[in-house]
Amino acid sequence: MTDSLTHFSNYLANHGGPLKVDTPAKFPAFQCATDQVDVHYLQFDRRDHLWGAGPGGVIRWTITERITYEAWHAEHGLAGNDVSSLFVSRNGPVYAGHLSGAISVFEQGHWELSPARTAFPVRCMAVAQGEMVIGTDAGLYYEKHDESVDVIRSRPLPAPPLSMVYAHGHLWLGTTSGLFYDEGGTWEPFSLPAHFRGVTRLKFDGERLWYTGTDGAGYIAADGTSHIILRRKAVLDIAPTSKAIFIAAEDGIYMVSQKGSSKRLESTRARAIAIRLPELIYAIPGGVPHAKNMSRRSKTKDTIKSDHQTGPRRALLRDTAMQPADFNRVYAASPDLTVIQTTAGAIWQRDRTGWKSVAPSAAPLTGVAVHDGRVMPGFMSARGTGTIEPDNMELSDDLRYVMGMAIVNGKPCALTLGGLYAYSDGTWQSVAPLPAGYREAGRYLMMGADPATDQVVIITEHAMFIHEGGALQQIATFTEPMHQAA
């Protein structure tokens, strides 16, 4: 085990990869691919920067006549690319929650890891009476800075949380079971119409608490009364303004006036929206976020357009949904299938029909093997293998920390920090441990089959190994370090 850990440290020190950048990726308008971040959340900060987050990382836009943005990923200080929630606080810091339970904090121009770490995916966050509140499937976690010591305490929930906000002197919780508020340490259900089953998003504009759910959208006034503004539609997000309320519903984007009349502006199904007049921002699943102009200039003031057909629309990212942004790691899985990883960590595959996006982010890709129609990637990660489907990827820990993969004697083989494995009868089986001298052999370069004997051959910077007699044996030493092998 010690040898494996030591070799892992050597690997991280010597092995180049896509996640080795120290500064955020800064892009002018339309110069970044959509695989940077799959936007699930949109929120403006007090300086009118628009923040977007989701699988892949975090983006911050500056939207003027020209659109510019910065993109952050795991290599830029985030705790990971598995971003599952976003919270932009009023006093400045931006928080990104992760599926790993970690929280990344952006303050003073860079990301840092928060000490408030949980063991469960972070679904939502809020600040209540000076405490950072973290919503997970296992309950709430509170972080309070007291005499330079971060104190974490947990609290059970009535149902798994979907959203959270502090409003009207209470902490409010949106769940699959409805809306709840904290009353003196007890969760009290808030009575919504009978047809309103789940609450997905909560937002507070300083006067009204807005809520959305599987059956519509509405708000709670300061006097505690509830008002429904859209019924019988699944609503994914809401963006209120003093002039109108914009709603992302299952069948399009709606504008609801203060008098209650509604109009559908777009048939697009948006999963997140935000607004800073004159532009409405919306993100669609797997697509490019857009900014749509919602105002027109009159002689006296700006008013919201009622004719949405004339509103111009701008893409916030260049639409490259049909091809990857770049090629950082390329593996020919078969004559008809190529799997690549971009600099941002996204996984794509290309077959006879063209490019397909597989996953917005992943650990460094180290190889691909195809067996009986199953595409199996290898990753330098605790979940080191899995299966690539036409439009997605499933990972498993059947293999851990894969350095390379190859097809040998008709079977997939993988070299890991724990040794050589072969795929047989539907499972990965250990074939041989790493030899004693492997640690000093330098960086791994490639693995393949000896054309004459069909045995596994492994080449590193300083040596060549072959699998023979149930063990990996060193058969050659290079006087000069190898930098590439084929």
Sequence and secondary structure as in RCSB ss.txt:
>XXXX:A:sequence
MTDSLTHFSNYLANHGGPLKVDTPAKFPAFQCATDQVDVHYLQFDRRDHLWGAGPGGVIRWTITERITYEAWHAE
HGLAGNDVSSLFVSRNGPVYAGHLSGAISVFEQGHWELSPARTAFPVRCMAVAQGEMVIGTDAGLYYEKHDESVD
VIRSRPLPAPPLSMVYAHGHLWLGTTSGLFYDEGGTWEPFSLPAHFRGVTRLKFDGERLWYTGTDGAGYIAADGT
SHIILRRKAVLDIAPTSKAIFIAAEDGIYMVSQKGSSKRLESTRARAIAIRLPELIYAIPGGVPHAKNMSRRSKT
KDTIKSDHQTGPRRALLRDTAMQPADFNRVYAASPDLTVIQTTAGAIWQRDRTGWKSVAPSAAPLTGVAVHDGRV
MPGFMSARGTGTIEPDNMELSDDLRYVMGMAIVNGKPCALTLGGLYAYSDGTWQSVAPLPAGYREAGRYLMMGAD
PATDQVVIITEHAMFIHEGGALQQIATFTEPMHQAA
>XXXX:A:secstr
 HHHHHHHHHHHHH   S    S EEE TT S TTS    EEEE TT  EEEEEBTEEEEEEESSSEEEEEE GG
GT S SBEEEEEE TTS EEEEETTS EEEEETTEEEE S   SS EEEEEEETTEEEEEETTEEEEEEEETTEE
EEEEE  SS EEEEEEETTEEEEEETTEEEEEETTEEEEE   TT   EEEEEE SS EEEEETTEEEEE TTS 
EEEEEESS EEEEEE SSEEEEEETTEEEEEETTS EEEEE    SEEEEETTEEEEE TTS  EEEE EEE SS
 EEE S GGG  EEESS   TTS S  SEEEEEETTEEEEE TT  EEEEETTEEEEEES  S EEEEEEETTEE
EEEESSSS EEEE SS EEEESSS SEEEEEEETTEEEEEETTEEEEEETTEEEEEE   TTGGGG SEEEEEE 
TTT  EEEEESSEEEEEETTEEEEEEE SS      
